[in-house]
């Protein structure tokens, strides 16, 4: 974790952003810099760029604001009572991208359904990441017990190819490079949740919603892949200044091409996807921004 106690430069934000999956961080950083440079009596200081909910509330790390790109999974790392207290102060800013659950096995694997992974070795991504936290909860919801292995997607993909793992549950913005690489080898296929399993997951974990990986996302995916997923939103503390929030949204939504250069999942970072937020209230500044941009049935800028 890198702390920026002094006013950050554009290059510092770019270094943090480009090496991380949170591609919108660069636009957030530039908006913060512009806000801090504006001639006024503001005394807001830049905080830490931290991809967990904990960073938003760490008083030692945050002095004024924290441009935080947040995944719901991070909340489960907190004590339950802390999570509820802290989430009352969290406000959504803008939609980022969906993270669908993709169940990947080798082409010659015996498993034909997700339930067949019971008792198998399953790679679920980095510890503390969305997959690392939520995949065990998902398996519990569908009454399937498996042995879970955490690690980087590169490491886990290599273990699957070497038959040291029986399956991967990939939870990330698509296309995932490691899945694409496995596809090139021509030796993987996807398992799907049954409709009743998807219902069971949603009842147990209401923050998880229906999700689709579109046909053509991967070469072998000839039809839409029906699954479940979690939509990522940038969030901030409720006391973040309204004009800074609006500057952040302007910066993010005015630079789609730059974000697409970082990751194709940025195609989902559009104003109309604000409707994918069913968990947190929007920041007042963000709500005002969407209200000003919206017309009936349309959000201008899409």
HUNOR-V248669 format. One record per run of one state. SS is the DSSP state (A for helix, B for strand, O for the rest). FROM is the first residue (numbers start at 1). LEN is the number of residues. If there is no record, write none. Layout:
BEGIN
ss->SS from->FROM len->LEN
ss->SS from->FROM len->LEN
END
This chain:
BEGIN
ss->O from->1 len->9
ss->A from->10 len->9
ss->O from->19 len->6
ss->A from->25 len->13
ss->O from->38 len->7
ss->B from->45 len->1
ss->O from->46 len->7
ss->A from->53 len->5
ss->O from->58 len->6
ss->B from->64 len->1
ss->O from->65 len->3
ss->B from->68 len->3
ss->O from->71 len->1
ss->A from->72 len->6
ss->O from->78 len->2
ss->A from->80 len->8
ss->O from->88 len->2
ss->B from->90 len->17
ss->O from->107 len->7
ss->A from->114 len->4
ss->O from->118 len->3
ss->B from->121 len->3
ss->O from->124 len->6
ss->A from->130 len->12
ss->O from->142 len->5
ss->B from->147 len->3
ss->O from->150 len->3
ss->A from->153 len->9
ss->O from->162 len->5
ss->B from->167 len->5
ss->O from->172 len->5
ss->A from->177 len->8
ss->O from->185 len->3
ss->B from->188 len->4
ss->O from->192 len->3
ss->A from->195 len->10
ss->O from->205 len->4
ss->B from->209 len->5
ss->O from->214 len->11
ss->B from->225 len->13
ss->O from->238 len->4
ss->A from->242 len->12
ss->O from->254 len->2
ss->A from->256 len->7
ss->O from->263 len->1
ss->A from->264 len->5
ss->O from->269 len->2
ss->A from->271 len->6
ss->O from->277 len->5
ss->B from->282 len->1
ss->O from->283 len->1
ss->A from->284 len->10
ss->B from->294 len->2
ss->O from->296 len->2
ss->B from->298 len->2
ss->O from->300 len->3
END
